[in-house]
Amino acid sequence: MVLPKGGTPQVDQRLPDPESTFLRMLRDRIDLVHVPFTDRGSRILFARTADLPQSPFCIRLAERWVKQEARYGDYRHRRPIVDGWMPIAPNGEPLPTEVTSYPHLLVLSTPLGQIHVSFQDMETLYFRLPESPIGFRFQVQADTAQRDRRGGTFHGPRNTAYTFNVRLRENRVDQQPDGWFQVHVVTEGRPGAAMVLNISPRLGFNRTVPLAEGVVAAAAKRWHEWFAAAPPVLPRFERQYYYAWWVMRAGLLSTRYYMTREGMSPSKVHYVGVWNWDAYFHALAYRYVDMRLAEDQLRLLLDHQREDGMIPDAVHDEGIVTHLSGPVDADVTKPPLLAWTALKLYETSGHLDFLDEIYEPLVRWNEWWFSFNDDDRDGLCQYNHPFSSGLDDSPLWDEGMPVEAPDLNTYLCLQQEALAEIASQIGEREDVSRWREGAQRLVHGMMAQMWDEGAGLFWALRRTESGEVPVRVVTPFSLLPLWTGRLPPRVQRRLIAHLSDDRSFWTRYPIPTVARCDPHYDPNQMWRGPTWVNINYLFIEALTRVGEVRLARELRERTLELVLRHGDMYEYYHPETGDRPPKAAPTFGWTAAVFIDLAIRATQEEKERL
């Protein structure tokens, strides 16, 4: 066989750029190496091992398989369920392949023509093939395989089928060691040739091969309508803003087993499931395009509330996370920001019935904190597991647990303020005063027990045999009681002075999660120094509440600038350079959600000034 153009991928003119401005704007943002091709609700991640024409493709699944980890490994490290996928010539020679990507479509250009890849449904990839004969080679993880005249089927940890609508010259399925099968297939080729690849937990397969034009058009329509529903923003934000909306749709997982509602994963690549406080930030973005989806991020967690009132740390297909044995053995949840989030949704939607629906679960959630997380009964609550803080590896927990923390008690103050407002709105007026009084008691308790006049900070307190001792690690969470809006003016001034000091927190890209002046500061290590945009969001809220509008605006602008520097949305960032630390997850949900909210706010503010 002679490959055209000396064996280089040829350009096929069948597919012009999409009509949608949004889809054209996001051309090639999905690189397949770091950012996989996926769709709303789907567990399928179509990816590539390297950004080279000769590199094969693979399909990973955003599924945990907890009960099968001993055999297959954990979801971050196990081998893709379809591996080594490569277009081949009829003689078996691998075809170099260049990729052009859009949200709805991949264009794989080979020397024999283009292959167009779209999602037919959440469990099925559709491949429009060139008119000339072409083949594919790939491996499938399975226990059994059955070849037929249209392709083949596999049963195993997940069930897989490949199906063509064109006659096959060759179709070999060879068993490999350790539960793998090698597939080698070559088509006759014809106009309209296509293949579907279905991966499902179900016994039945989708082996229908519809016309390509309908599949691609439907995918383009779904994505265009999603982007078109988003409020417009200033031109300087647009390219990253619509990519953020891509993240917020691509990261959604459909209902399945314990996933009682459609839920947004923090990152389909790194964190499969729905995490408690991530869901709150996700909901803040969804309120702009789909209020039911926003509310369902909270409902999904409340669906699994325990009898004692605790809300799980995380929910995934196969179960919930409520207890961990490491690094300490304790129940695990996340910070109590659900009521604050619900009130923000209500301020946008006016859905009083939603507040009515969740009020009692929120009351039980609040009672759980005070009933089971205040061992010394001093009115201030503690974290019993470091992960319950959301600040997993923070040096605040290095010396052990439990720890009474100023951030937790700030959240509980805000939760009770939100409960007071919700109670007022739904007519439970006798509850209003007790929630307001509870919020004020927490502020008094933090001032009495955590405030250090000499340092000008609120210290976390770790209980020891000889009593409580301050955890003298300087983090922004020592400043977070500012958000209560109830502190004496002198205390407020001290906290703002710390926040705006470039020797500690006011870096080029604030706010580092450990102060630069603290010996524990590591700008690349998760919660030991990097900037997290969700924490910035909380401080923007805090500064706005206490009237520090200029500083809040500056923090907002620096946060937007930080996210705009990159082609993706990362989990956290280096606070001095703005670079991505090595372990920061890509396509990160709350980074996208916060960017969306802040870009909309900045746009609204700009319009009001004009």
C-alpha positions as CSV (number, residue, x, y, z in Angstrom):
1,M,0.0,0.0,0.0
2,V,1.2,3.5,-0.8
3,L,0.2,6.1,1.8
4,P,-0.7,9.6,0.4
5,K,1.6,12.5,1.0
6,G,4.5,10.3,2.0
7,G,2.6,8.6,4.8
8,T,1.4,11.8,6.6
9,P,-2.2,12.3,7.7
10,Q,-4.3,13.8,4.9
11,V,-6.9,16.6,5.2
12,D,-10.5,15.5,4.4
13,Q,-12.7,18.4,3.4
14,R,-16.0,16.6,4.3
15,L,-16.3,18.5,7.6
16,P,-16.2,22.3,7.8
17,D,-15.8,24.1,11.1
18,P,-19.0,23.9,13.2
19,E,-21.6,26.7,12.7
20,S,-21.7,27.3,16.5
21,T,-19.3,30.1,17.6
22,F,-19.0,28.4,20.9
23,L,-17.8,25.1,19.4
24,R,-15.3,26.9,17.1
25,M,-14.0,28.9,20.1
26,L,-13.1,25.7,21.9
27,R,-11.3,24.0,19.0
28,D,-8.4,22.0,20.2
29,R,-8.9,22.7,23.9
30,I,-9.4,18.9,24.4
31,D,-5.9,17.6,23.9
32,L,-6.7,13.9,24.8
33,V,-3.4,13.6,26.7
34,H,-4.3,15.7,29.7
35,V,-7.9,16.5,28.9
36,P,-10.0,13.5,27.7
37,F,-12.9,13.6,25.3
38,T,-16.1,12.9,27.3
39,D,-19.7,14.0,27.5
40,R,-22.4,14.8,30.0
41,G,-23.3,11.9,32.2
42,S,-20.8,9.5,30.5
43,R,-18.1,7.5,32.3
44,I,-16.2,7.1,29.0
45,L,-12.9,9.0,28.7
46,F,-11.4,8.8,25.2
47,A,-7.7,9.7,25.6
48,R,-4.3,9.3,24.2
49,T,-1.0,8.3,25.7
50,A,1.1,11.1,24.1
51,D,0.6,14.0,21.7
52,L,2.4,12.3,18.8
53,P,0.9,11.1,15.5
54,Q,2.0,7.5,16.1
55,S,0.7,7.3,19.7
56,P,-2.2,5.0,20.3
57,F,-5.6,5.9,21.9
58,C,-7.4,4.4,24.9
59,I,-10.7,4.5,26.7
60,R,-10.7,4.9,30.5
61,L,-13.8,4.7,32.6
62,A,-14.6,7.2,35.3
63,E,-15.7,4.4,37.6
64,R,-14.2,3.3,40.9
65,W,-14.8,-0.5,41.0
66,V,-14.2,-0.6,44.7
67,K,-15.0,-4.2,45.2
68,Q,-12.6,-5.2,42.3
69,E,-9.6,-3.0,43.2
70,A,-7.6,-6.0,44.4
71,R,-7.8,-7.5,40.9
72,Y,-7.7,-4.4,38.7
73,G,-6.2,-1.7,40.8
74,D,-7.6,1.7,41.8
75,Y,-9.3,3.9,39.2
76,R,-6.4,6.3,38.9
77,H,-3.9,3.7,38.1
78,R,-5.6,0.7,36.5
79,R,-5.1,0.0,32.8
80,P,-7.7,1.4,30.4
81,I,-10.6,-0.9,29.6
82,V,-9.9,-0.4,25.9
83,D,-6.2,0.0,25.3
84,G,-3.8,0.5,22.4
85,W,-6.6,1.6,20.0
86,M,-4.9,2.5,16.7
87,P,-6.1,3.0,13.1
88,I,-4.3,0.7,10.8
89,A,-4.0,0.2,7.0
90,P,-5.5,-2.9,5.4
91,N,-2.0,-4.4,5.5
92,G,-1.8,-3.9,9.3
93,E,0.5,-1.0,9.2
94,P,-0.3,1.6,11.9
95,L,-1.6,4.9,10.6
96,P,-0.1,8.1,12.0
97,T,-3.1,10.2,13.3
98,E,-3.5,13.9,13.9
99,V,-6.3,15.1,16.2
100,T,-8.6,18.2,15.9
101,S,-11.0,18.5,18.7
102,Y,-14.3,20.2,19.5
103,P,-16.6,19.7,22.4
104,H,-18.9,17.6,20.3
105,L,-16.5,15.9,17.9
106,L,-13.0,14.6,17.4
107,V,-11.5,14.6,13.9
108,L,-8.8,12.0,13.6
109,S,-6.9,12.6,10.4
110,T,-5.0,9.6,8.9
111,P,-3.3,9.0,5.5
112,L,-6.5,7.1,4.5
113,G,-8.9,9.9,5.5
114,Q,-10.7,11.2,8.5
115,I,-12.4,9.4,11.3
116,H,-15.0,11.5,13.2
117,V,-15.8,10.5,16.8
118,S,-18.9,11.7,18.7
119,F,-21.0,10.4,21.6
120,Q,-24.0,8.6,20.3
121,D,-25.2,8.3,23.9
122,M,-23.6,8.2,27.3
123,E,-22.3,4.6,26.8
124,T,-21.6,4.7,23.1
125,L,-19.0,6.3,20.9
126,Y,-19.7,6.7,17.3
127,F,-16.9,6.5,14.7
128,R,-17.6,7.8,11.2
129,L,-15.1,6.1,8.9
130,P,-13.4,7.0,5.6
131,E,-14.9,5.6,2.4
132,S,-11.7,3.7,1.7
133,P,-10.9,0.4,3.5
134,I,-9.4,1.0,7.0
135,G,-8.8,-1.1,10.0
136,F,-8.3,-0.9,13.8
137,R,-6.2,-2.7,16.4
138,F,-7.0,-2.6,20.1
139,Q,-7.1,-4.6,23.3
140,V,-10.3,-5.1,25.5
141,Q,-10.3,-6.1,29.1
142,A,-12.8,-8.9,29.5
143,D,-13.4,-12.5,30.8
144,T,-15.1,-13.8,27.6
145,A,-15.4,-12.7,24.0
146,Q,-17.7,-13.6,21.0
147,R,-16.9,-12.6,17.5
148,D,-19.7,-12.1,14.9
149,R,-20.0,-10.8,11.3
150,R,-20.5,-7.2,12.4
151,G,-17.9,-7.0,15.1
152,G,-17.8,-8.6,18.5
153,T,-18.9,-8.6,22.2
154,F,-17.1,-8.9,25.4
155,H,-18.2,-9.6,29.0
156,G,-16.2,-8.8,32.0
157,P,-15.9,-6.0,34.6
158,R,-17.8,-4.0,32.1
159,N,-19.4,-5.3,28.9
160,T,-18.1,-4.0,25.6
161,A,-19.2,-4.3,22.0
162,Y,-17.8,-3.0,18.7
163,T,-20.2,-3.0,15.7
164,F,-19.7,-2.0,12.0
165,N,-22.3,-1.2,9.4
166,V,-19.9,-2.3,6.6
167,R,-18.5,-5.7,5.5
168,L,-15.4,-6.8,7.3
169,R,-12.4,-8.2,5.4
170,E,-10.8,-9.3,8.7
171,N,-12.1,-9.7,12.2
172,R,-9.8,-11.5,14.6
173,V,-10.2,-11.7,18.4
174,D,-7.3,-13.4,20.1
175,Q,-7.2,-14.1,23.8
176,Q,-4.2,-12.6,25.7
177,P,-2.9,-13.4,29.2
178,D,-4.5,-11.9,32.3
179,G,-8.0,-11.2,31.1
180,W,-7.4,-9.3,27.8
181,F,-8.3,-9.8,24.2
182,Q,-6.6,-8.5,21.1
183,V,-8.8,-7.2,18.3
184,H,-7.7,-6.8,14.7
185,V,-10.4,-5.7,12.3
186,V,-10.3,-4.4,8.7
187,T,-13.3,-3.0,6.8
188,E,-14.2,-3.1,3.1
189,G,-14.9,0.6,3.1
190,R,-17.9,2.4,1.5
191,P,-19.7,5.8,1.8
192,G,-21.4,6.0,5.2
193,A,-19.2,3.4,6.8
194,A,-19.3,3.7,10.6
195,M,-18.5,1.8,13.8
196,V,-20.1,2.1,17.3
197,L,-18.2,1.2,20.5
198,N,-20.6,0.5,23.4
199,I,-19.3,0.1,27.0
200,S,-21.9,-0.7,29.7
201,P,-22.5,-2.3,33.1
202,R,-25.7,-3.8,31.6
203,L,-25.9,-7.2,29.9
204,G,-27.6,-5.8,26.8
205,F,-25.7,-3.8,24.2
206,N,-26.4,-0.8,22.0
207,R,-25.3,-2.1,18.5
208,T,-27.4,0.3,16.4
209,V,-25.3,2.2,13.8
210,P,-27.3,5.3,12.7
211,L,-26.3,7.8,10.1
212,A,-23.3,9.9,11.0
213,E,-24.9,13.3,10.1
214,G,-27.6,12.8,12.7
215,V,-25.2,11.7,15.5
216,V,-22.8,14.6,15.0
217,A,-25.6,17.2,14.6
218,A,-27.3,16.0,17.8
219,A,-24.0,16.2,19.7
220,A,-23.3,19.7,18.4
221,K,-26.9,20.8,19.3
222,R,-26.6,19.6,22.9
223,W,-23.3,21.4,23.4
224,H,-24.4,24.6,21.7
225,E,-27.5,24.9,23.7
226,W,-25.5,24.4,26.9
227,F,-23.1,27.2,26.1
228,A,-25.9,29.5,24.8
229,A,-27.7,29.3,28.1
230,A,-24.8,30.8,30.0
231,P,-24.9,34.6,30.7
232,P,-22.6,36.5,28.4
233,V,-19.3,37.9,29.8
234,L,-16.7,40.4,28.8
235,P,-14.6,39.5,25.8
236,R,-11.5,39.0,27.8
237,F,-13.1,36.2,29.7
238,E,-14.9,34.4,26.9
239,R,-12.5,31.7,25.7
240,Q,-11.8,30.5,29.2
241,Y,-15.3,31.1,30.4
242,Y,-16.8,28.8,27.8
243,Y,-14.1,26.2,28.5
244,A,-15.1,26.4,32.1
245,W,-18.7,25.6,31.0
246,W,-17.3,22.7,29.0
247,V,-15.8,21.4,32.2
248,M,-19.0,21.8,34.1
249,R,-21.0,19.8,31.5
250,A,-18.3,17.2,30.7
251,G,-17.7,16.4,34.4
252,L,-21.3,15.4,35.1
253,L,-22.0,11.7,36.0
254,S,-25.4,10.2,35.3
255,T,-27.6,8.5,37.8
256,R,-26.5,5.0,38.7
257,Y,-26.9,3.0,41.9
258,Y,-25.9,5.3,44.8
259,M,-25.7,8.3,42.4
260,T,-29.4,9.1,42.9
261,R,-29.1,12.4,40.9
262,E,-27.0,13.6,38.1
263,G,-23.8,14.9,39.9
264,M,-20.7,16.8,39.1
265,S,-17.4,15.1,39.8
266,P,-14.5,17.3,40.9
267,S,-12.4,15.8,38.0
268,K,-13.4,12.7,36.0
269,V,-9.6,12.0,35.7
270,H,-8.7,12.1,39.4
271,Y,-11.8,12.2,41.6
272,V,-14.7,9.9,40.5
273,G,-17.9,10.6,42.4
274,V,-19.5,13.7,44.1
275,W,-17.6,15.3,47.0
276,N,-19.5,17.2,49.7
277,W,-18.2,20.7,49.6
278,D,-17.1,20.5,45.9
279,A,-20.8,20.1,45.2
280,Y,-21.6,23.4,46.8
281,F,-19.3,25.4,44.5
282,H,-20.5,23.4,41.5
283,A,-24.1,24.4,42.4
284,L,-23.2,28.1,42.4
285,A,-22.3,27.8,38.7
286,Y,-25.2,25.7,37.7
287,R,-27.7,28.2,39.1
288,Y,-26.9,30.4,36.0
289,V,-28.1,27.7,33.5
290,D,-30.1,25.0,35.2
291,M,-31.5,25.6,38.7
292,R,-32.8,22.0,39.0
293,L,-29.3,20.7,38.3
294,A,-27.9,23.2,40.8
295,E,-30.4,22.1,43.5
296,D,-29.8,18.4,42.7
297,Q,-26.1,18.8,43.7
298,L,-27.3,19.3,47.2
299,R,-30.2,16.8,47.1
300,L,-27.7,14.1,46.0
301,L,-25.9,14.5,49.3
302,L,-29.0,14.8,51.4
303,D,-30.3,11.6,49.8
304,H,-27.6,9.8,51.8
305,Q,-27.8,11.7,55.1
306,R,-27.3,9.4,58.1
307,E,-29.9,8.9,60.8
308,D,-27.7,10.9,63.2
309,G,-27.7,13.8,60.8
310,M,-24.2,13.5,59.2
311,I,-23.8,14.1,55.5
312,P,-21.3,11.8,53.7
313,D,-17.9,13.0,52.6
314,A,-18.5,11.6,49.1
315,V,-21.0,9.6,47.0
316,H,-20.1,7.4,44.1
317,D,-21.8,4.7,42.0
318,E,-21.0,1.9,44.5
319,G,-21.5,3.6,47.8
320,I,-20.8,6.5,50.1
321,V,-17.8,7.6,52.1
322,T,-18.6,8.2,55.8
323,H,-15.7,6.8,57.7
324,L,-11.9,6.4,57.0
325,S,-9.3,4.5,58.9
326,G,-6.4,6.7,57.8
327,P,-4.6,8.9,58.6
328,V,-6.8,8.6,61.7
329,D,-9.8,6.3,62.4
330,A,-12.9,8.5,62.4
331,D,-16.1,9.5,60.6
332,V,-15.5,11.8,57.7
333,T,-17.6,14.5,56.1
334,K,-16.9,18.0,54.8
335,P,-17.3,21.6,56.0
336,P,-20.9,22.7,56.7
337,L,-21.6,25.1,53.9
338,L,-24.8,23.5,52.5
339,A,-27.2,26.0,54.1
340,W,-25.1,28.9,52.8
341,T,-25.2,27.5,49.3
342,A,-28.9,26.7,49.4
343,L,-29.6,30.3,50.4
344,K,-27.6,31.6,47.4
345,L,-29.5,29.3,45.1
346,Y,-32.8,30.7,46.6
347,E,-31.6,34.3,46.0
348,T,-31.3,33.5,42.3
349,S,-34.4,31.2,41.9
350,G,-36.9,32.3,44.5
351,H,-37.7,28.6,44.9
352,L,-39.3,28.6,48.4
353,D,-40.3,25.0,48.0
354,F,-36.6,24.0,47.8
355,L,-35.9,25.7,51.1
356,D,-39.0,24.0,52.6
357,E,-37.8,20.7,51.3
358,I,-34.3,20.9,52.8
359,Y,-34.8,22.8,56.1
360,E,-35.3,19.8,58.4
361,P,-32.3,17.9,56.9
362,L,-30.2,21.1,57.4
363,V,-31.3,21.3,61.0
364,R,-30.3,17.7,61.6
365,W,-26.9,18.4,59.9
366,N,-26.3,21.4,62.2
367,E,-27.3,19.4,65.3
368,W,-24.9,16.6,64.3
369,W,-21.9,18.9,64.5
370,F,-22.7,20.1,68.0
371,S,-23.8,16.7,69.3
372,F,-20.8,14.6,68.1
373,N,-18.0,17.1,67.5
374,D,-17.7,19.1,70.7
375,D,-16.1,16.7,73.1
376,D,-15.3,19.2,75.8
377,R,-18.7,20.8,75.5
378,D,-17.3,24.3,75.3
379,G,-19.6,25.3,72.4
380,L,-16.8,25.2,69.7
381,C,-16.8,22.3,67.3
382,Q,-13.9,20.2,66.3
383,Y,-12.7,18.2,63.3
384,N,-12.2,14.6,64.2
385,H,-10.7,13.6,60.8
386,P,-8.4,15.9,58.8
387,F,-10.4,15.2,55.6
388,S,-13.6,16.6,57.2
389,S,-11.9,20.0,56.9
390,G,-11.5,19.6,53.2
391,L,-7.8,20.6,53.9
392,D,-6.6,17.1,53.7
393,D,-2.8,17.4,54.2
394,S,-2.7,20.8,55.9
395,P,0.0,21.2,58.5
396,L,-2.8,22.2,60.9
397,W,-3.3,18.4,61.5
398,D,0.3,17.3,61.6
399,E,0.3,16.9,65.4
400,G,-2.9,14.9,65.5
401,M,-6.7,15.1,66.0
402,P,-9.2,16.3,67.1
403,V,-8.7,20.0,66.4
404,E,-11.1,22.8,67.1
405,A,-10.6,25.1,64.1
406,P,-11.6,28.7,63.4
407,D,-12.7,27.9,59.9
408,L,-15.1,25.2,61.0
409,N,-16.7,27.4,63.6
410,T,-16.9,30.2,61.1
411,Y,-18.8,27.9,58.7
412,L,-21.1,26.9,61.6
413,C,-21.8,30.6,62.3
414,L,-22.7,31.2,58.7
415,Q,-24.8,28.0,58.6
416,Q,-26.9,29.2,61.5
417,E,-27.3,32.6,60.0
418,A,-28.5,30.9,56.8
419,L,-30.8,28.7,58.8
420,A,-32.3,31.8,60.5
421,E,-33.0,33.3,57.1
422,I,-34.4,30.1,55.7
423,A,-36.6,29.7,58.8
424,S,-37.9,33.2,58.3
425,Q,-38.7,32.6,54.6
426,I,-40.6,29.4,55.2
427,G,-42.5,30.7,58.2
428,E,-40.7,28.9,61.0
429,R,-40.3,32.2,62.8
430,E,-39.9,30.7,66.3
431,D,-36.6,29.2,65.1
432,V,-35.1,32.4,63.8
433,S,-33.9,33.8,67.1
434,R,-32.2,30.5,68.3
435,W,-30.2,30.4,65.0
436,R,-29.1,34.0,65.3
437,E,-28.2,33.5,68.9
438,G,-26.3,30.4,68.1
439,A,-24.3,32.2,65.5
440,Q,-23.4,34.9,67.9
441,R,-22.3,32.4,70.6
442,L,-19.8,30.9,68.2
443,V,-18.2,34.3,67.6
444,H,-18.0,34.9,71.3
445,G,-16.5,31.5,71.8
446,M,-13.8,32.0,69.1
447,M,-12.9,35.4,70.5
448,A,-12.6,34.0,74.0
449,Q,-10.7,30.9,73.2
450,M,-9.0,31.2,69.8
451,W,-8.1,34.9,69.4
452,D,-4.4,35.8,70.1
453,E,-4.1,39.5,70.6
454,G,-0.3,39.4,70.3
455,A,-0.3,37.5,67.0
456,G,-3.5,39.1,65.7
457,L,-4.7,35.7,64.6
458,F,-7.3,33.0,65.5
459,W,-5.4,29.8,66.3
460,A,-6.8,26.3,65.9
461,L,-6.8,24.3,69.2
462,R,-5.6,20.8,69.6
463,R,-6.7,18.9,72.7
464,T,-3.9,17.1,74.7
465,E,-3.8,15.4,78.1
466,S,-2.8,18.7,79.7
467,G,-5.5,20.7,77.9
468,E,-5.9,22.6,74.7
469,V,-2.8,24.0,72.9
470,P,-2.8,26.4,70.0
471,V,-1.7,25.1,66.6
472,R,0.7,27.9,65.7
473,V,0.7,27.3,61.9
474,V,-0.1,30.5,60.0
475,T,-2.8,29.8,57.4
476,P,-5.6,31.9,55.9
477,F,-8.0,29.9,58.0
478,S,-6.8,31.8,61.0
479,L,-8.3,34.9,59.3
480,L,-11.6,33.3,58.2
481,P,-13.7,34.5,61.2
482,L,-13.6,37.8,59.3
483,W,-16.4,36.3,57.2
484,T,-18.8,36.4,60.2
485,G,-19.0,40.2,60.0
486,R,-19.4,40.2,63.8
487,L,-15.8,40.9,65.0
488,P,-14.7,44.0,66.9
489,P,-13.2,46.6,64.5
490,R,-9.7,46.3,65.9
491,V,-9.8,42.5,65.3
492,Q,-11.1,43.0,61.8
493,R,-8.3,45.5,61.0
494,R,-5.6,43.0,62.3
495,L,-6.9,40.2,60.1
496,I,-7.1,42.4,57.0
497,A,-3.5,43.6,57.6
498,H,-2.4,39.9,57.7
499,L,-4.3,39.1,54.5
500,S,-2.9,42.0,52.6
501,D,0.7,41.5,53.7
502,D,2.9,40.3,50.8
503,R,5.2,38.6,53.3
504,S,2.5,36.2,54.2
505,F,-0.7,36.0,52.1
506,W,-0.7,38.7,49.4
507,T,1.4,36.9,46.9
508,R,1.3,37.6,43.1
509,Y,-1.6,35.1,43.0
510,P,-3.1,35.0,46.5
511,I,-4.1,33.3,48.8
512,P,-1.5,30.7,49.7
513,T,-3.0,28.1,52.0
514,V,0.0,28.4,54.3
515,A,1.6,31.8,54.8
516,R,4.9,32.4,53.0
517,C,6.5,33.3,56.3
518,D,5.5,30.0,57.9
519,P,8.2,27.2,57.9
520,H,5.6,24.7,56.7
521,Y,5.0,26.7,53.5
522,D,5.4,24.5,50.4
523,P,3.9,26.2,47.3
524,N,3.6,22.9,45.4
525,Q,2.0,20.6,48.0
526,M,-1.8,20.6,48.0
527,W,-3.0,22.3,51.2
528,R,0.5,23.2,52.5
529,G,0.9,26.4,50.4
530,P,-0.8,26.4,46.9
531,T,-3.6,28.8,46.0
532,W,-7.0,27.3,45.7
533,V,-9.6,29.4,44.0
534,N,-12.5,28.2,46.1
535,I,-10.8,29.6,49.2
536,N,-10.3,32.9,47.4
537,Y,-14.0,32.9,46.7
538,L,-14.7,32.5,50.4
539,F,-12.5,35.5,51.2
540,I,-14.0,37.6,48.4
541,E,-17.3,36.9,50.2
542,A,-15.8,37.8,53.5
543,L,-14.2,41.0,52.3
544,T,-17.4,42.1,50.6
545,R,-19.4,41.5,53.7
546,V,-17.2,43.7,55.9
547,G,-17.0,46.5,53.4
548,E,-13.5,45.9,52.0
549,V,-14.8,46.3,48.5
550,R,-11.5,47.4,46.9
551,L,-9.6,44.5,48.4
552,A,-12.3,42.1,47.4
553,R,-12.2,43.4,43.8
554,E,-8.5,43.1,43.7
555,L,-8.6,39.5,44.9
556,R,-11.3,38.7,42.4
557,E,-9.2,40.2,39.6
558,R,-6.0,38.3,40.6
559,T,-8.0,35.1,40.8
560,L,-9.4,35.6,37.4
561,E,-6.0,36.4,36.0
562,L,-4.5,33.3,37.6
563,V,-7.1,31.0,35.9
564,L,-6.8,32.9,32.6
565,R,-3.1,32.1,32.4
566,H,-3.7,28.4,31.6
567,G,-5.3,26.2,28.9
568,D,-7.1,24.1,31.6
569,M,-8.7,24.5,35.0
570,Y,-6.4,23.1,37.7
571,E,-7.1,21.9,41.2
572,Y,-4.6,24.4,42.7
573,Y,-1.8,26.8,41.7
574,H,1.6,28.0,42.7
575,P,0.9,31.3,44.6
576,E,4.0,33.1,43.4
577,T,4.4,31.9,39.8
578,G,0.8,30.9,39.0
579,D,2.1,27.7,37.6
580,R,0.4,24.3,37.9
581,P,2.0,22.2,40.7
582,P,2.9,18.7,39.5
583,K,0.1,16.9,41.3
584,A,-2.7,19.3,40.7
585,A,-5.7,17.6,39.0
586,P,-6.8,18.8,35.5
587,T,-10.4,19.8,34.4
588,F,-11.2,20.7,38.0
589,G,-14.8,21.4,38.8
590,W,-14.8,24.0,41.5
591,T,-12.0,26.0,39.7
592,A,-14.3,26.2,36.7
593,A,-17.4,27.0,38.8
594,V,-15.6,29.8,40.7
595,F,-14.2,31.2,37.5
596,I,-17.7,31.3,36.0
597,D,-19.2,33.1,39.0
598,L,-16.4,35.6,39.3
599,A,-16.4,36.3,35.5
600,I,-20.1,37.0,35.6
601,R,-19.8,39.2,38.6
602,A,-17.0,41.2,37.0
603,T,-19.0,41.6,33.8
604,Q,-22.1,42.8,35.8
605,E,-20.0,45.3,37.7
606,E,-18.5,46.6,34.4
607,K,-21.9,47.0,32.9
608,E,-23.1,48.9,36.0
609,R,-20.2,51.4,35.7
610,L,-21.0,52.2,32.0
